[in-house]
Amino acid sequence: MLDALEVITVVVTGLMVGVEFSVSFVLNRIFNALPEDSGQLGRSHGGRMLGAVMPVWYISSLALSAVWAIAGWHRPGAGLVVGAGVLLIVSVLMSVLLLVPINNRGKTWTPENRPEDWKEQMNRWDRYHYARVAVIIAAFALLVTALV
């Protein structure tokens, strides 16, 4: 049973990392290259859609890691799972404190109501997001290492 939990945790976390990586390095670059207001509209829609899904994914990854750490405390690699859990906690804190406030504003913007500094706010969100992606990649790497 613990083996299944380990695999499920790695898969769930890995998929989350993949989505967040592609937001940074694929989707946002596509949005930035679109003409006129299309990119901002795409980011707003993405903020609404992913803003509804990602909190569940982050908390699920963290909860699965915690259960794995507790259930597998006697196994080699438990410290790596705890380290991954700590990094996932950091990613949740980063989300709540840094990214969500910007996302909550950005997901309501249209070309008619967005603030003049909307590009600066999006650039700030991107910088925070790059840091968060690095944190969750490190957490994922620790989980994979603990699995093998």
Buried (B, 14 or more C-beta within 10 A) or exposed (E): EEEEBBEBBBEBBBEBBEBBBEBBEEBBEEBBEEEEBEBBBBBBEBBBEBBEEBBEBBEBBBBBBBBBBEBBEEEEBBEBBBBBBBBBBBBBEBBEEBBBEBBEBBBEBEEEEBEEEBEEBBEBBBEBBEBBBEBBBBBBBBBBEBBE
